[in-house]
Amino acid sequence: MHFDFRYMLSLFAIPAFWRASVTVVELSALAWLIAAAAGFMLATARMSGWRSMSVFASIYIWLFRSLPLMVLIVFVYNLPQLLPQTGGVLSNPFNAALIALVLTETAYMAEIHRGALMSVAKGQYEAAAALGIRWTGAQRLVIIPQAMRIALPTLGNQFISCVKLTSLASAISLSELLLVGERLYAQNFLVMETLLACAIYYVLIVSMFTWLMQLGERHMNLAARKPRTLSDEEAAALRGGLVVRGSTPQTGRGAAPALLLKGVQKRYGEQHVLKGIDLDVKAGEVMSIIGPSGSGKTSLIRTINALEWPDAGEIILFGRGYLSSRDRPGNASVRQGVKHIGMVFQSFNLFPHRTILENVTLAPRYQGHASRAELDTRALALLDKVGLLAHAYKYPHQLSGGQQQRVAIARALAMEPDVMLFDEPTSALDPELVDDVLNVIRDLANEGMTMVIVTHEMDFAMSVSNRVAFMEGGVVQLLASPDEIRWSPDAVRVRRFIGIDETPVRAVATA
């Protein structure tokens, strides 16, 4: 049988095909957008701690991924037979097809979003919480932008599926491409020519949106962006207008300790990690927490910053109740207290989708501390303080580990905290990068910043600290000054851990 190319080409001049193409674009685009938004909410519900929401989301996803779309389209279109009041909406084939397509696609989109949300590192949530950013703000500013970058290729693929699935709407007489083609070849029996023309229309529609998706992916591809390092002249010009706010000792709050821990306990299931910690940190004091792995050091510092909730005991901040086992997460006093405590994590936890400057300004801008211009100026000053002014417009992945940790310190300082917490700030760094970070912390100590430092850098802890807390087995075994640790008979275990002479210095002198 002869293939009529001339007839096939003539189909691209038929208005009915172009109108059908517009219908396909409208239907697929609307279904994709609505399902993407609804799918994100459904994914959030499934990951929620509320069991009723999680169960509902799971049942929805199971049900609508199981139902064939053709069956659902026909059911929705004929629903007015059961519910006459829906006839005004569902008697329109476009509306019925859109609703059926959204119901189905939402289930698939939810799983795409859930996979993307699960791929965002837990540290991103913790970093946002440590900066005083509430859940909704963290989702909007930190989590969703990263999840979208992860999900975009798969979401784009799902749009292509939407385009092709619109052909099923021909079952309810929606004038989309396939139905227009069927009506034509029913008249002239030129099936192959007509279907080939339909296929080309679909290819054109998909190709157009694929190109748009690729533009979006390239825009979001941070790895392809070239590092922008300021020249010495540009950095000097910026530096001339910057003023760094130095840290000042918190002596204006009376005689109360900066931090007071009373009987703090923490369990993870059957494991009793913190067994009643009593500790006080004076304003302007630097306290290092040392001890063997598994002694509870990190759990303690995370509990101080409300990243872990105490099972017993309380924490008092500058004489005011801050965190107690009786409080609930989200308590107003806890939220206010967190804003006064800066946290620097072992693994940096910088926001990878934002520049260094944006990392530093994000939380103060969210809290409304000042205008954007003023916050940028302060952030640049802090970056200059930690030696990274020339790298202000780079992204975290374009910096070394030591540089990233210094950015993390600047980010915490941007909130102008009263207390700084450091959780193993050098353990993830190469040995040659450690000194740069320790020097920044040492400068903060010299300025009078109240600091609690969990560290394995024993020489640094002994040189910079006013007091050192030695933890073992979930309790503070010894709390003493570096000098007392060097000579006290009670510090033999600590000296052995640090690796210095176990014989008390004064005892040797007496002998």
N, C-alpha and C positions, 0 to 999 in steps of 0.2 A: 504493500500500500504506500502511495506516494506521500511524503511528509511536506506539508504546505508551509514553507518558511515565510512566504509573503503574508499569509493569513496570521501566522503567529506574531509577526512584527506589527501587523495592523492592530493587534490587541492592546498595544501600548498607547494607542491614540483614542481608546474607548473611555469616555468619562466615567462609566460605571466602575471600571477597574480602579481608577484613581480615587473615586469616592470610597470604594471598598478598602483601598490601602489606608486612607485617612481613618476609617473605622478601626482597622487593625491597629494602627499606631495609637489611637486614642484609647482603645480598650486595653491593649497590653501595657501602655505607659501608666494609665490610671491604676490598673490592677497591681502593677509592680510597685508603684509608689505607696499605695494604701497598704499593700501586704508587707512591704518593707518596714513601715512604721508600726503596723499592728504586730508584725513578727517580732520586732524588738521588744515591745511590751510583753508579748507572750514569753519570750526568752527570759526576760527579767523575772516574770512571775514564776517560771519553772525553776529558776535558780534562787528564788526567794526562800527565806527561812520560814515563811508562813505556809504551813502544810496544806491548807485548803487551796491556796493559790497555786501551789506547786502541783497538786493533784489535778486541779482543773486544767492547767496548761498541758500536763502530760496526757490527759484523756483527749483533749482537743487535738493535739498533734497526732496521737495514735489514730483517732477516728478519721480525720480529714486527709491523712496520708494513705489511709486504707481505701477510701471511697474513690471509684473511678470518676474522673471529671465529667465524662459524658453523662453518667447517671446523675450526678449532682446538678448539672446544667438543666437537664430535663425535669428533675424534681423541683428545682427552684422556679422554673418557668411555669410549671403546673400547680404550684403551691396555692394560688388563688382558689383552686377548687376546694381546698380544705379551709383556707382562711380568706374569705372573699374580700376582707378589708385590705389585703395586700395587692389587690388587682390593679390599683392605680399605679403602682410602681413596677410590679413584676410582669405585668402584661406587655411591657416594652422589652423586646428581646435583648437590647443592649444592656439594660439594667439587670436583667436576669443573668446574662452571661458574665457581667462584671462582678456581681455578688458571688456567683459560683466560683469564678476564678480567684477572687480575693480569699474566699474561705479556704480553698485548697492551697494557694500559694503562701498564705500566712503560716500554715503548718510547716512548710519547707523553709521559709524565711526564718522562722523562729529557731530552727536547728542551725542554720547558717550563723545567725547572730549569737546563739549560745556558744558555738564553737569559737567564734571570734572573741567573745567576752572571756571565755575560759583561757584564751591564749594571752590575754593581758596579764603581765606578771603581778603577783600578789603585792610585791613591793610598791607598785604604783598606787594601789589603794591605801597602803600604809603611809606612803609619803604624803599623799593628799590629806589624810587624817592628821598626821603629825603637824601639818601646816595650818590646821584649823579649818580646812575646807570641808563643808558638810557633804552628805551623801549625794544630794542632787547636784551640787556644784562640782564634785569630783567626777560624777558621770558626764556632765556637760563639758567640762574643761580638760579632763584627763583621760577617762576611760573610753567614752564613745568615740572621740577622734582616733584613738589607737585601734579600737575594734573595727571601725569603718575601713581603715587602711588594710586590715587583715581580711575583712569580709568582701571588699569591693570586687575582686576578680570573680568570686563565686556568685555574688549578687548580680554581676553583669551576665554571667552564664544563665542565671535564673530568668533574667529579662528575655534572653533569646528563647528560652522555653515558653515564656508567656506569649511571645509573638506566634510561635508555632501552635500553641494550644488554642489560640483564638479560632483556628479552623474548625474546632469542635462545635462552635456556636452555630454553625450551619444547620445543626440538628434542630434548632428552634427558629430557623428562617431569618437569622440575622444576616444582613447583606454584607458579609465580609468576602474576602477574596475567593475562597473555595466555593461558596454558594454562587457567586457571580459566574465563576468558571463552569460550574455544573449546569447552570441554566443555559449557558452558551453552547456547550457541547451536546446538550440534550436536543438542541435545535438543528445543529449541523453535523453532529457525530465526529467532529474533529477533536477527539479526546486528547491525543498526545500533544498537539499544538497548543491547546488551551491550558493543559496542566503544566506544560513547560513555561508558558507565559506566567502562570500563577507562581511557579517556583522562582522565576526571576524576580518577580515583585517581592516575594518573601526575602530573597537574598539581598535585594537592594535595601529593604527596611532594616534587616539585621546588620548589614554592613555599615549603614549610617550610624546606628546606635553603638556598634562595636567600636567604631572610630571615636565616638564621643566618650565611651568608657575608657579607651586607651589614653585619651587626653587627660581624663581624670586620674588614671593610675600614674601617668608620668608626672602629673602635678604633685601627687602624694608620695612619690618615690624619693625619700630623703637621701637614700644612698647615692643617687645620681647627682645630687647638688654639690658643687665644688666648694671646698672650704674657703671662707672669706676671712683672711687675717689682716687686721689693720696694720698699715705701715707705721714706722716709728713716728713719722710726722703726724699722721692721723691720730695715733694714740696720744702724742704729746698735746695736740690741739684739744682733744677731749679732756685730758687730765687737767688742763689749766682751769676748767670751770667746775671741777669736782671738789666736794668736801666730804671726807669720810667722818661719819659719826663714831667716835670712839666709844668703846664699852666703858661703863662706869660702875664702880662697886655699888651694890644695892644696900646702902646703909641707911636710907631714909625710911625704912619700913619698921623701925623699932628694933627690939632685941630678938625678935623671933627668928628662928633658922629659916634659910631659904627653902629648904625641904626638910620635913620631919616625917619619918616612916614609923608607924606603930603596929607591930605584930602582923606585918604583911605576909600573907600566905598565898601560894598558887599551886594548883594541881592540874595535871593533864591526865585525866582518867585516874588510874591507880598510882601514877607517878607523882609524888609529892616534891615539887621542885623548889619552892620557897617555904621554909618551915618556921615562919615567924621572924621576919626581919625588922629589927629596930635600928634606925639609922638617922642621923641628923647631918645636914650639910649647911654650913654657915654661909651667909651672904658674902660673896667675893672669894669663897674658898674653891680650891681645885681638889677634888677627891677622885682618886683612881681606884677602880675595883679590879682586883686581880684574883686569880685562882685557876685551878685545873679545869679542863673542859668538862662540861656537864655539872658544874657546881651551882648554876643558876644565875650567873652574871647577866647574860642577855635577857633572861626572863625578868630579872629585877628591873633593868633599865627600860624594858618595854612596858612593864607595869607602871613605872613612874610616869610614862607618857600616855597611859591609857590605851596602848595598843593591845595589851592583855589586861583582863579584868581580875582584880584580886578576889580570892575566895574568902579571905578574912583580912581584917585590919583596915587601916586608913592611911592616907597620905595628906599632909597639910602643907600648903604652899604659902610661905610668908605669913604664917599665923592664921590663915583662913582655910576652912575645910575645902578640899579640892576633890579627892577621890576616895571612895569608901566601898567596901564590899556590899553595903546596903544600897548604894546608888544603882541606877539603871543606865545602860549605854544611851548617850544622847542627853544626859542630865546637863542642865544649863551651867552648873558650877564646873563640871568637867570640861565643857566646851570652852568656857572662859579661861580655865586654868591652862588648857593645852596651848592657847595663844601666847602664853608667857613662857613656854618651854620649847626651845629649839631642839631638833633631833637630827643627827647625822648618822646615816646608816652604813653598815659594813659594805654593802653592795651599791652605794651611791643613790640608787633609785631616782635618778634624774628623769625628767619627762622627755622621752626621745623625740617626740614630734614637735618640740618647741626649741627655739634657739637658747643659747646660754643666758642671754639677757632676759628672754621671756620666762625661763625657769626661775630666775631670781625675782622677777616682778609679779609673777602669777598670783601668789597668795596675798601679798599686800594689796594688789589691785582688787582681788575678790573681796577682801575685808574692807575696802574703801578707805585705806589709810591716807591717800593723797591723790592728787591729779596724776594722770599718766606721765606727763613731762617730768614732774617731781620724782615720781617713782623710778623712772628711767635714769634720772641723774643719780639718785641714791644707789641704784643697782650697779651702775657703771663705776661709782666710787668704791663699792664693795668688791667688785671684780678687780679693780686696780689694787685694792688692799691685799687680795690674795694672789696678785701677780698674773691676772688673766684678762686685763683690759683689752689687749689686742685680739682676743678670741671671742669677744662678746657676741658676734653675729654668727658663730659656728653652731653646729648641732652637737649634742653629747657624743655621738659615735665618732666624731671627728677629733676628739681629744684623747689624750692618754688617761690611764686610770688615775694617776696622781692629780692630773688637772681636773678630772671629773669630781674627785673627792673635794678639791678646793672649791669647785662650783657649788657642791652640796653644802659646804660650810657657809659660803656667801648667801645661798638661798635661805638657810636657817637664820642667819643674822639679819636678813632683810625684814623679818618679822619683829625685829628689835626685842628679842626675848630677854627675860631676866635670868633664865637658867639655860645652859646648853648641855645636852646629853650626846655622848659619842659612843657608838656601839662598834668596837673593834675597827676604828676608822682606817687602819693601815693593813689589815689582814688580807685584803684582796689585792694588794699592790705588790709590784716587783720591788725588790730590796732597794734599788737605786731611786725609787720614787717616794720612799717612806719619809725621808728627811724633809721634803718640801711640805708635806701635810703636817708633820709634827711641828715644824717651825711656825706654821700659821696658828696652830693650837697654842704653842708657847707664847706667841704674841698676844693672843686673847687672854691668857693667864696673866701676863704682865699688865694688861689693861684693867684687870680686876673682874673679869667675867666669872660668874659662878658656873662651875663646870663639874660634871660627873662623867668620868671616862672609863669605859670598859676597854682594857687593852692587854696585849701580850708583850708590849714593848716595856720590859722591866726597867731598863736604864732611864727611859723617858719618864715612866711613872715615878721613879724615885727622885728624879731631878725637878719635875714640874709640880708635884703634888704637895699640898699642905698636909693631907692625911691619905693613907692608903688603907682600903678595906680588903682583907683577904677572905674570900669565900670558899667554902668547901662543904659538900653535902647539904647544900640548901640553906646554910646559915653563915653569918659573919663570924669567923673564928677569931679574927683580930682586927682592930681598928686603931691605927697608930700613925704617928708621923714617920717620915723616912728615917730620921735620926734614931727614933725609938726602935724601929725595925732593925737597924744596924747593930744596936748594942743590947737590946732588952733580952733577958733570958726567956721571956715568954714568946719570943719571935723566932725560935729555932726552926720551926716548921716552915715559916714564911721565908727565912733566909735560904733554907734548903730548896724551896720552890724557885726562888729568884736566881739562885746559883752563886751566892756569896758565902763567905766563911761562916760556918755555923757557930763559931766560938764568939760569944759576946765581946765586943771591943773593950768595954770597961773592965770586964773580968781579966782580959789579957793584961791591961795596963796595971791593975792591982797586983797581979802576980809578979 
